[in-house]
Amino acid sequence: MTADSNASGFPSLYRYTLGDVKNGGADKWERIGVAWNSAGYTGAGTIDTKHNLYVRTALQSSLMVWDLAKADPLNPNNNRDIGISLVLEDGTPFIMNGSYGVEYDQKNDRILLWDGADAGTVWSITPGFDANGNLVKTWVVKKLPSTTSSQPDGNFVTGVIGKWDYINELGAFIALNEFSTVDMDAEVWLYKPFSTS
């Protein structure tokens, strides 16, 4: 997770490790990275388990990405974020903010974004690498089709953030619509992306 106690916009990356309950081991928090190249306040993050990356929403049209292979609690400054710019397929900037939901689609090896404000539109990102295996700093965002006109209709005044979660056993995402003061309820939606395998 990331945290920024001073609201500087440059959060640190932390790892939480559960202790050995049987043997009385204590849980442990470790600072394993710092934000240096991009800024973000409120946001959501996910772990790309294939590429060992922590990906977090940042300011407009960008993501903050940490390489978890470089996680070093003894020297977290050695693991600085990589700022990633997001563009649409035609090369124009993808306009977003930190309030989007972000999750890694393990089955299809891609990252999915949901803003919630555009009737449940889901966007797909595949991390890009150069010939040497280094992350490229611009990733392409693609709009995913929907098979139904029925979509969440909340305004998400406070953002989606963590109301978008991947369920590995289902190969699907669960989205929580914004609370409605009319019917005093919030709908739960299931989104199953088309398989790319």
N, C-alpha and C positions, 0 to 999 in steps of 0.2 A: 504494500500500500504506500501511498505518498501522504506526506503531512507537511504543513508549513505553518508553524506556530506564530510566526511574525507577519503573516499575510503579505509576504514580499513578492509572491508570484513565482518564486523559484523553490518548489517543494523538494524535500529529500525523499529518497526511496528507502523503505524499511521492509525488513523481513521478520515475520513472527514465527517462532519455532515452538511447538508444544513440547513440554518436558515429559520425561518418562514417568507416567502416573504411578505405575507399579512400584517404582523405586524412589518415589518422592522427589523426582527431578522437577526443577522450576522451569516455567515457560521463559522464553527469551526474546527480546526485541533487539534487532541490530540495524543500524543505519548502513546501507550497502550501496548507496549512490546519491548523487546530487544533480539538481537541475542547473544547467550552465548555458545551454544553447537555445532554449525556448522557455516561454513563460506560460503558466496556467494557474488559475485560482480554483474555483469549484470544478470538479471533473470526475470522470470514472475511468477505471483501468481494467486491463485484462492481461492474461499471460498467454502468449503464443507458445504452446508447448513444443511444437515442431522446431521452431527456430530459437527457442529459449530467450524470448524477448518479453519485457514488460512494456505494454503499449497503453498510453494514457491520453485522454483528450486534453487539448491545450487551448490557446487562444485561436482566433479565427483562422480557418483553413490550415490547421496544423495539428500534429501529434507530437508528444514527447515519448521517446523510445529509449529504453535501457537494455543493454546486453547483459543478461543475467549470468553469463559465464564469467563476467568481470566483477561480480559481486564480491566485495572485500570489506568486511566490517572493520578491519584494522586501518584501512585507508579508503574510505568511501569516495574521496575526491578523484580517485583513479577511475571511477565509473561514472562518467558524466553522460547526461542524456544526449541523444541524437535528435535534432530537430528535423521533423519530416513535414514537407509541404504537401498538401493534397490538391489534386487537379482532377477535373472531369476528363472523359475520354478525348474531348476536342482540345484539351490543354488549358482551358480556362480554370481559374481557381474554384475549388469546391468551398462554398461558404458554409461554415458550421461554427459551433462554439463549444465550450466545455460542458454544456448541459446535455449533450447527446449521450445516449447509452452506447456502450462499446463492449463487445464480447468476441471471443475467439471461437470460430466454428471448427471444432476439432475434426469432424467427419470430412469436411470439404477443404480444410486447410486455408482458411481465409478469415479476415476480421470483418464483422458486420457492425454497422452503425445504425442507430434508430434515433431520429429526432423527436418523434411523437407528435410534432406540431403539423406535419404534412400528411395527415390521415394515414399514419402507419407506414410511410415510405421507408424502405430498408435499403441501405447502401453497402456494397461489398468492396473490400480492399484486399489485395494480395501483396504482402511485403515484397519489395524489389531488391535484388542484389546484383552487383556487378560481376565481371568474370573472375575476380579474386575473392568473391564471397563477402564483400563489404556491402553494407546497406547503402542503397542509393537514397538521396535526400528528397526525392519527389516520388510519391506513390499515386497511382490512378484509382479513382473512385468510380464504381459503376452502380447505376440504379438497378435494383432487382425487380422483376415483374411480380405482380400479385394475381392470384387466380380468383379473387373475390373483390367486389366493390365495398363489402362490409369492412370497415376499418375503425380503429379507436378514434374518438373525436375530442379527446381532452386538449386543453390549451397548454398544459405543462408549464405553468407560470414559474414553478421552481425547478423545472428541468426534468429530464428522464433519469439521468445519472444511473443509479443502480436498479432501476425498475425494469431492466432488460437483462435476462440471465439465460445462459446456455445450459441445457440439461443434456449431458452426454448420453445417458441411457435412451433418450428419445431422439437424439440427433436433431433437436429442435430448441427454439427459444421461447421463453415465457415473458410476456410483457404485461405490466400492470398499468392500466389506463389511469388517468388522473381522477381523483375523487370527485364525485358529482354531488353538489349540495341539493340538487333537485330530487334524486332518488336515494341519496345517502349511501351510495355504493361506488365501488371502483371495479370495473370489469377486469378479468384476467384473460389475456389472449395467448393463443399458441401460434407460433410462426415456424413453419418447417420449410427451410430452403430447398430448392431443387438440388439434387445430388450432382456433383461434378465428377464423380468417380465412375 
